[in-house]
Amino acid sequence: MRLSQLFTKTSKTVPADETARNAQLLIQAGYVYKVMAGVYAYTPLGLSVLENIKQIVREEMNAIGGQELIMTSLQRQETWETTGRWDDETVDVWFKTKLQDGTELGLAWSHEEIIVEMMKQHIHSYRDMPVQVYQFQTKLRNELRAKSGIMRGREFVMKDMYSFNVDAEQHEIFYNRSIEAYKKVYERLGLDDDTYVTFAAGGAFTEFSHEFQTICEAGEDFIYVNREKGVAVNEEVMTDENLAKLGVTRDELTKVKSAEVGNIFNFGTEKCETMGLFFTDESGKQIPVHLGSYGIGVTRLMGVIAEKMADDRGLVWPAAIAPARVHLISIGEDDEATKLYDALTQAGISVIYDDRDVRAGQKFADADLLGMPHRVVISKKTLEQNSVEYKARTQSDSELIALDKIKDLV
């Protein structure tokens, strides 16, 4: 993690073709590389942030009994025709391709049908449930307009989980546990104060579905929020009847712009019935399985965090997902800086070490742009006082800290 060797470059130039603040900063800081509209590559720094977000999500999904797998990106036409969702008029975001023999395939935009087909090999009896499986998968969607930087792309990373239950009661238990798990994810990411469980349309299967919406000016949705009651409602279900069920009135709600960072949905038994996923109950009767679907946009979360937490100097990463906890800068004292770098890393503290032969001003500016939680500077002046200069990323002023105290501080 020495900047002289790390595969990344910072830039003072704001990308001319990006209007979204998150994309501007992430490109300038060298976290992402724009391939085309809605398509981004992630450098080692960007990948580190994504992997840290994924690990938080993984831990919370495992805690409620989720089991991780990975499904394919190539999709069989026949599987999707079963539910009518192969038709481009029904699903207008398909990317499709062909094998050399002319067989048409789809590139995964979602995986409900695929996991139901797979579960036919695993679920036969009521004893085989409940089952909860999830994956981190790159989704491909032919969006008409890819905008908002990495908050809406044609290629993006998503966590999608699917639950299989014997009846509505068993499904409801897991559904509610999922809501609490999602809340923990957003809390660990530092988004809990501005993220709401939002009531949205439930379609033909349930009265409401639930979205997880984070208040964000760069978002594409509008929700109505009552902060005191912790209630949020999507525009699409803003009827007096629905508001009465939720215990709020229109004049209690404030309209805000938001970004959807997760959703959970009850498919009931309809999809499994259509696709032939049945189980044998205790009486020997064939019963369709209850299906639930639970999504979190991993790359979108990265974009929302970049958008919301950045300041006029650059990115500000929460410690839980930053590529490193400490940004160490050497001003003409590489030997002493290297000793501190080794001591911190040996103590299990992740460090980005700016050992480049560039001006101090550039090092300071890049430290702010890259957004690590703690900045530590070693120079001749600090060493004369057996200290380092320390500044938290969210602070304006620095202070001198004794060398032997810095490890505990960070």
Buried (B, 14 or more C-beta within 10 A) or exposed (E): BBBEEBEBEBEEEEBEEBEBBBBBBBBBBBBBBBEEBBBBEBBEBBBBBBBBBBEBBBEBBBEBBBEEEEBEBEBBEEBBEBBEBBEEEEBEBBBEEEEEEEEEBBBBBBBBBBBBBBBBEEBEEBEBBBBBBBBBBEBBBBBEEBBBBBBBBBBBBBBBBBBBBBBBEBBBEBBEBBBEBBBBBBBBBBBBEBBBBBBBEBBEBBEBBBBBBBBBEBBEBEBBBBBEEEBBBBEEBBEEEBBEEBEBEEEBBEEBBBBBBBBBBBBBBBBBBBBEBBBBEEEEEEBBBBBBBBBBBBBBBBBBBBBBBBEEBBBBBBBBBBBBBBBBBBBEBBEBBBEBBEBBBEEEBBBBBBBBEEEBEEBBBBBBBBBBBBBBBBBEBBBEEEBBBBBBBEEEEBEEBEBEEBBEEB
